[in-house]
Amino acid sequence: MPFTFLDDIATSDAAFEATGRTVEELFVAAADATMNVMVADLNTIAKKEFRTIRVEADALDMLLFELLQELIFFKDAERLLLRVPEVRIDSTDDHFVLSAEAYGEELDAQVHDLVVDVKAVTLHRYRVEKTGRGWEAMVILDI
C-alpha cells in the first residue's frame, strides 16, 4: 500500500504518509489516501463521472496541496468522490502545473461506507520530499 495512516500524529485530524517511486506515484497515492479517509473502500467509487483537474503552484509541495484541496472541493461543491489514477506534472522555472483525468461518482451513503468528512488540507507538519527510496509526503487533513 503506497500510504499509511498515522494515528499518533493528530488527535482531531487525520494524518497519513504517502510514498511513491516517482513524484507522480506519490501524488496518486496521496490522492487515494485523502479519499480513503472519507470512504472506507475506494473500490466502491465507480467510473460514472469524469473531471479534468488542472492545478498550478510555485513549489512542488504546494502542487500536491492544491491537488488534494481540489478533490475536497469537488466533494463539497458537486458531491463527487473522485479517484486520480494518473497525473502529469510539468515544470518551468519553479512553476509547476499538474493535469489529471479523475473519475468517480456522486457521494451516496447507500453505496459508499462513509468514514469522516474532510474539510481541508492543513500545513501543520506538511512535507513533500525526495528520499533515497523515492518520494514521501506527510499530510494532515482537517476533519
C-alpha positions in Angstrom: 0.0 0.0 0.0 1.5 3.4 -1.0 0.1 5.2 2.0 -0.1 4.6 5.8 -2.4 6.3 8.2 -0.7 7.8 11.2 -2.9 7.6 14.3 -0.5 9.2 16.8 0.1 12.5 14.9 -3.1 14.5 15.3 -6.0 13.6 17.7 -8.8 15.6 16.0 -7.5 15.3 12.4 -6.5 12.5 10.1 -2.8 12.1 9.2 -1.1 9.9 6.6 2.3 9.3 5.0 2.3 8.6 1.2 5.1 7.2 -0.9 5.9 6.7 -4.5 8.9 5.7 -6.6 8.2 8.8 -8.7 6.6 12.2 -7.7 3.6 11.3 -9.9 3.1 8.0 -8.0 3.4 10.0 -4.8 0.6 12.3 -5.9 -1.7 9.4 -6.9 -1.1 7.7 -3.5 -1.8 10.9 -1.6 -5.0 11.5 -3.6 -6.1 7.9 -2.7 -5.2 8.4 0.9 -7.3 11.6 1.1 -10.3 9.8 -0.5 -9.7 6.8 1.8 -10.1 9.0 4.9 -13.6 9.7 3.7 -14.6 6.4 2.1 -13.7 3.1 3.7 -13.5 1.1 0.4 -12.1 3.0 -2.6 -13.3 0.3 -4.9 -16.9 1.4 -4.3 -16.2 4.6 -6.2 -17.4 3.8 -9.7 -16.3 5.4 -13.0 -19.5 7.3 -13.7 -18.3 10.9 -13.8 -15.1 12.3 -15.2 -13.4 15.6 -14.4 -10.3 17.2 -15.7 -8.1 18.6 -12.9 -5.5 21.3 -13.5 -3.8 23.0 -10.7 -0.7 25.2 -10.5 1.8 26.2 -7.8 5.2 27.8 -7.4 6.5 24.8 -5.4 6.1 21.1 -5.8 4.9 20.6 -2.3 2.2 23.2 -2.8 1.2 21.5 -6.0 0.2 18.4 -4.0 -1.6 20.6 -1.6 -3.6 22.1 -4.4 -4.5 18.7 -5.9 -5.8 17.4 -2.5 -7.7 20.7 -2.0 -9.3 20.2 -5.5 -10.5 16.8 -4.6 -12.1 18.2 -1.4 -13.7 21.0 -3.4 -15.3 18.5 -5.8 -16.7 16.6 -2.8 -18.1 19.7 -1.3 -19.3 21.6 -4.4 -20.5 18.8 -6.6 -20.8 15.9 -4.0 -18.4 14.0 -6.2 -16.0 11.4 -4.9 -13.1 11.3 -7.3 -10.1 9.0 -7.9 -7.0 10.1 -9.6 -5.4 7.2 -11.4 -2.6 9.1 -13.0 -1.1 12.7 -13.0 1.1 14.6 -15.3 3.4 17.2 -13.8 5.2 19.9 -15.9 7.6 22.4 -14.6 9.4 25.5 -15.8 11.5 27.9 -13.7 10.0 26.9 -10.3 6.4 26.9 -11.6 4.6 23.6 -11.6 1.4 22.5 -13.4 -0.5 19.3 -12.7 -3.0 17.9 -15.1 -5.1 14.7 -14.5 -8.2 13.0 -15.6 -10.2 11.9 -12.5 -13.1 9.6 -12.3 -15.8 8.9 -9.7 -19.4 9.3 -8.8 -21.8 11.2 -6.7 -21.4 10.6 -3.0 -24.1 8.1 -1.9 -24.3 6.8 1.7 -26.1 3.7 0.5 -23.2 2.8 -1.8 -20.2 4.3 0.0 -19.2 3.4 3.6 -18.5 7.0 4.7 -15.9 7.4 7.4 -15.4 11.1 8.1 -15.8 14.4 6.2 -12.6 16.0 5.3 -12.8 19.8 5.4 -9.3 20.8 4.3 -5.6 20.0 4.0 -3.5 21.6 6.7 0.0 22.9 6.6 0.8 21.5 10.1 3.8 19.1 9.7 3.1 19.0 6.0 6.1 17.9 3.8 6.9 16.5 0.4 10.5 15.3 -0.1 12.7 13.2 -2.3 14.4 10.4 -0.4 16.7 7.6 -1.2 13.7 5.3 -1.8 11.7 7.7 -4.0 9.2 10.4 -2.8 7.4 10.8 0.5 4.7 13.1 1.8 3.3 13.7 5.2 -0.2 15.2 5.2 -2.7 16.1 8.0 -6.3 16.6 7.0 -8.8 18.7 9.0 -11.9 16.6 9.6 
